[in-house]
Amino acid sequence: MRTFLLLMALAGCGGSNPASIDAAIDAPVDAAIDMAPLALDCATYCTEIEQHCAGVDLQYPATEASSTVDPCLRACAAFDAMTGKTTDTTGNTLGCRINHAAAAATMPALECPRAGPAGDAISPTPGFCSGGDACKSFCTLEIMACGSVDMPLPGNPRDASNNTLYQYQNLTGCMAQCQTDFDKHHSYSTTALGDSLACRLSAAVTAAISLDKAKVFCAYTGDTPIEHCAGTASP
């Protein structure tokens, strides 16, 4: 169909040169896509990843029926949008994640973890959009959602048990604990369970949705997590 339309356009412009028509027919199907670079913004990122990463490759929980808040858009605020380009294949940036989210259209199992909040399939040796350290992805998002001892959330809110929401002294402290203490042998998923970086990251994604969510899920992200991020990790 694309070739037919292209031939019609050539004919309408007097493009009856056989060489021109042959070149049009032989052009890569994705050439038109490559000519239109993706915008470097959260709306583009979430459109790409939500379209291409679903089912077992899902990276963000669905927007709740009673809410208009897109979990992806909230988490995206933690990504570095000031550096990088949408053609980047590595680096802990929004641009790298957009690139891999677009590539997930054809290779979701491989590309969705790289495009997701971790920036990689969590492992001891990550190498794509986590910038080589999935702990930075987690800690940046966690402190945005839950605050820190050095910089609590505005008003220093507390949960239902009157506990503060923050779990770490600061970004540096969170990174240090993550790098030395957290299990990195379980892949991230929105249903991750147990004492692992994967489950903590999933909880941080949920905590970032709203203050009400933070009052529940920030406690799951700490060095000694509770509820479904405690115990044996799975899957």
C-alpha positions in Angstrom: 0.0 0.0 0.0 2.8 2.4 0.9 4.6 1.6 -2.4 1.3 2.2 -4.3 0.8 5.6 -2.7 4.4 6.6 -3.4 4.1 5.6 -7.0 0.9 7.7 -7.3 2.7 10.6 -5.8 5.5 10.3 -8.2 3.1 10.1 -11.2 1.3 13.1 -10.0 4.5 15.1 -9.9 5.6 14.0 -13.4 7.9 11.4 -11.8 7.6 8.9 -14.6 11.3 8.2 -14.7 11.7 4.4 -14.4 14.9 4.9 -12.3 13.0 7.1 -9.9 10.2 4.5 -9.6 12.6 1.7 -9.1 14.4 3.6 -6.3 11.0 4.3 -4.6 10.1 0.6 -4.8 13.5 -0.5 -3.4 13.5 2.1 -0.5 13.4 0.6 3.0 9.9 0.4 4.4 11.1 2.2 7.5 12.8 5.1 5.7 9.9 7.4 6.3 10.0 6.6 10.0 13.7 7.3 10.2 13.1 10.8 8.8 11.0 11.8 11.7 12.9 11.7 15.0 11.0 11.3 18.1 10.5 14.2 20.5 12.6 14.3 23.7 9.8 14.5 26.2 7.8 12.4 28.7 4.7 12.3 26.6 6.6 10.7 23.7 8.3 8.3 26.0 5.1 7.1 27.6 3.3 6.8 24.3 6.1 4.6 22.9 6.6 2.4 26.0 2.9 1.9 26.7 2.2 1.0 23.1 5.1 -1.5 22.8 5.6 -2.9 26.3 2.6 -4.8 27.5 1.7 -8.2 29.1 4.9 -9.9 30.3 6.9 -6.9 29.1 4.9 -4.3 31.0 7.0 -1.6 32.7 4.4 0.6 34.4 1.1 -0.2 36.1 -2.0 0.8 34.3 -3.7 4.1 35.1 -6.3 3.2 37.7 -10.0 3.6 36.8 -10.6 6.1 39.5 -7.5 8.3 38.5 -6.3 10.3 35.6 -2.6 10.0 36.7 -0.4 8.1 34.3 2.2 6.2 36.4 4.6 6.4 33.5 4.4 10.2 33.3 5.0 10.5 37.0 8.1 8.2 37.0 9.4 9.9 33.9 10.0 13.1 35.9 12.9 11.4 37.6 14.7 10.7 34.3 17.4 13.1 33.0 15.7 14.9 30.1 18.3 17.6 29.9 21.1 15.5 28.3 21.2 12.9 25.6 19.3 12.4 22.4 16.6 10.1 21.3 19.2 8.2 19.2 21.2 7.3 22.3 21.6 3.6 23.0 23.3 4.0 26.5 23.3 6.4 29.4 20.8 7.0 32.2 18.7 9.5 30.3 15.2 10.0 28.9 16.6 10.0 25.4 18.1 6.5 25.7 14.8 5.2 27.1 12.8 6.7 24.2 15.1 5.1 21.7 14.8 1.7 23.3 11.0 2.1 23.8 10.7 2.7 20.0 12.9 -0.3 19.3 10.6 -2.4 21.5 8.0 -2.3 18.6 9.9 -5.3 17.1 11.9 -6.7 20.1 9.8 -6.1 23.2 11.5 -8.8 25.4 14.9 -7.3 24.8 14.1 -3.6 24.6 11.4 -3.0 27.2 13.6 -3.6 30.2 16.1 -1.1 28.7 13.3 1.4 28.2 11.7 0.9 31.6 12.4 2.6 34.9 15.4 0.4 35.7 17.0 1.3 32.3 18.2 -2.3 32.1 17.3 -5.9 32.8 18.4 -5.8 36.4 21.7 -7.7 36.7 25.1 -7.3 38.4 26.4 -5.9 35.2 23.9 -3.6 33.5 24.9 -1.6 30.4 22.2 0.3 28.7 19.8 3.1 29.9 20.8 2.6 33.6 24.2 4.1 32.7 25.8 1.0 34.1 24.1 1.2 37.5 20.4 0.4 38.0 20.8 1.7 41.6 20.9 5.2 40.3 17.6 4.7 38.4 16.0 3.4 41.6 17.4 5.9 44.0 16.6 9.0 41.8 13.0 7.8 41.5 12.7 6.7 45.1 13.9 10.0 46.6 11.7 12.0 44.1 8.7 10.0 45.4 9.6 9.6 49.1 12.0 12.4 49.9 15.1 12.0 52.1 16.4 12.8 55.5 18.3 15.7 54.1 15.3 16.9 52.0 11.9 15.5 53.0 8.9 16.0 50.8 7.1 19.3 51.4 5.5 19.4 54.8 7.3 16.2 55.8 4.2 14.0 55.5 3.8 10.8 57.4 2.1 7.5 56.8 -0.9 6.0 58.6 1.4 4.8 61.4 3.0 8.3 61.8 6.2 7.2 60.2 8.1 9.6 58.0 8.1 8.6 54.3 11.8 9.0 53.6 14.0 5.9 53.7 17.5 7.2 53.0 19.7 10.0 54.1 20.2 11.3 50.6 20.9 10.1 47.0 24.5 9.1 47.9 23.3 7.1 50.9 20.7 5.3 48.9 23.2 4.5 46.2 25.6 3.1 48.7 23.1 0.8 50.3 21.7 -0.3 47.0 25.1 -1.2 45.6 26.1 -3.3 48.6 22.9 -4.7 50.1 20.2 -5.2 47.4 19.6 -8.4 45.4 20.2 -7.7 41.7 19.6 -11.2 40.4 15.8 -10.8 39.9 14.4 -9.0 36.8 12.2 -5.9 37.3 8.5 -6.3 36.8 5.4 -4.6 38.0 4.6 -7.7 40.0 8.1 -8.3 41.6 8.0 -9.6 45.1 10.5 -10.1 47.9 13.7 -8.5 49.2 15.3 -7.3 45.9 16.1 -4.2 43.9 13.4 -5.2 41.5 10.6 -5.1 44.1 11.9 -1.8 45.6 11.9 -0.2 42.2 8.3 -1.4 41.5 7.3 0.1 44.8 9.0 3.4 44.0 7.2 3.6 40.7 3.9 3.2 42.5 4.9 5.6 45.3 5.6 8.3 42.6 2.0 8.2 41.5 0.6 10.3 44.3 1.2 11.3 47.9 -1.5 8.8 49.0 0.5 6.0 47.2 3.7 7.3 48.7 2.2 7.0 52.2 1.8 3.2 51.6 4.6 2.2 49.2 7.6 4.3 50.4 8.0 1.9 53.3 8.5 -1.0 50.8 11.5 0.7 49.3 13.8 1.0 52.3 16.9 -0.9 53.3 14.6 -3.2 55.4 11.5 -3.3 53.4 8.1 -4.4 54.5 5.0 -6.2 53.1 5.5 -7.6 49.6 9.1 -6.5 49.3 10.1 -8.5 52.3 11.0 -12.2 52.3 12.2 -14.4 49.4 12.5 -12.6 46.1 10.5 -13.7 43.0 10.0 -14.1 40.1 
